Each structure stands twice: as C-alpha cells, then as structure tokens.
Amino acid sequence: MLYYILYQVYKDDKFKILSPFKSCECNLISDELCLSSDEKTTIAKTYISTNVKDIDDLSQNSEFFPLLCSLYLETKHSDMKEFFRNPFVVYKDELDKLSEAGDEGNYKICSLALCVLFNNQLEEKWFQGKATDEQRQIINDTCEACEFNGIPKAKLKKALDTLDGTFICKQNGIYRR
C-alpha cells in the first residue's frame, strides 16, 4: 500500500518542485521491475501462510498483489481466494480514502469516473484544446454525479496523471484500468 501512496505523491506536481527527487523514478509495475512468480509466492507466504495454493492464478489478476497481501493480513478476510478474485472491496475502501482527501481526491474520483464513461479507453488527446460543448456536458454530468462543481479539463487530466501506475495505467496515450 505504501508504494501506491508514494507513487501518487511522486506523480503530483507539487512534489516535482523538490529537485532531489527529480533524478529517477522506480516504477515497480514496469516490465523491468515487476515481481516474478517466485517473488510473488515469497510475498504470499510471508503475508498469508506457508501453504498457499494457486498463488500464480491469484497474483496474475492483480498489478497490486503485494498491497492485496498486506491488506488481506490486516483484514483477516475469511476466504482468501474470494478476497483476491474480487478485490473491489479493496478498491472501494481506497476510493473512500480519496473522497476524504478534499478537492484533490475528488478530482481524482471524477477523472476515474471519466475513464468508466469512456469504456476504459480515455484518450489523452481528449484533454487537449478548449472544451467542446459535448466535453463540457460530459464533465458537468460527471461532476454532478460526483457531487462536485465543474472542474477544468486540465485539472482532471492532472488528477488522472497522478493515478497512473496505481488506479489506472496510461499506454500509448490511452488511460485504462
């Protein structure tokens, strides 16, 4: 969980003014640094138990497998397989925490809602240029659903960019989850 919080902090523009932290980024979900099957098994045995079966199947469905292992240990969920197969409860709790983070958290929630509206295919170019009438209507409807006043496209994009690598990933100019 700490990794995802730190990564969100790192992606925030306010953090980028701290020059010592500009030198490198350590993206733990990149192909070069992601966990191997053996590493995931070791993590599972550390957090869950020494008798973990089907760990490969469970870990393949989640980019944030170590977080789920840690949360599983904290919550002591009764059915391990169900916990890992259906991590939506975990997502819900994390979204609840975002909603408690004031305006910045609400911007992030609205930007995630936009991803849903665009069927998990929100193109980065959608945020470029002046808002069209259609875009303004989509943003207004999304903000209304999130119980928030209108948000400029630039702020929504900025919020979405801070979620890259945690709740969403951006590949080839397209935001997805």
TAMO-V857694 format. One line per field, one symbol per residue. ss: DSSP state (a for helix, b for strand, c for the rest). psi: psi as a letter, one per 20 degrees, with the letter a starting at -180 (. if undefined). burial: I if it has 9 or more other C-alpha atoms within 8 Angstrom, else O. Layout:
# TAMO-V857694
ss->???
psi->???
burial->???
This chain:
# TAMO-V857694
ss->caaaaaaaaaacccaaacaaacccccccccccccccaaaaaaaaaaacccccccaaaaaaccccaaaaaaaaaaaccccaaaaaaccaaaaaaaaaaaaccaaaaaaaaaaaaaaaaccccbbaaaacccccaaaaaaaaaaaaacccccccaaaaaaaaaaabcccbbbbccbbbc
psi->hhghghhgghiphhhiinhhjihrpnoijrhhiqqrghghgggghghfrilpqkhgghhhjpilghghgghggghlqhogghghhmjhhgggghhhhghikbgghhggghhhhggghklklophihiqaqprgggggggggggghjlqrqpqhghgggghhiipiehrqopljppr.
burial->OOOIOOIIIIIIOOIIOOOOOOOOOOOOIOOOOOIOOOOIIOIIIOIIOOOIOOIIOIIOOOOOIIOIIIIIIOOOOOOOOOIIOOIOOIOOOOIOOIIOIOOOIIIIIIIIIIIOOOOIIIIIOOIOOOIOOOOIOOIIOIIIOIOOOOIOIOIIIOIIOIIIIIOIIIOOOIIIO
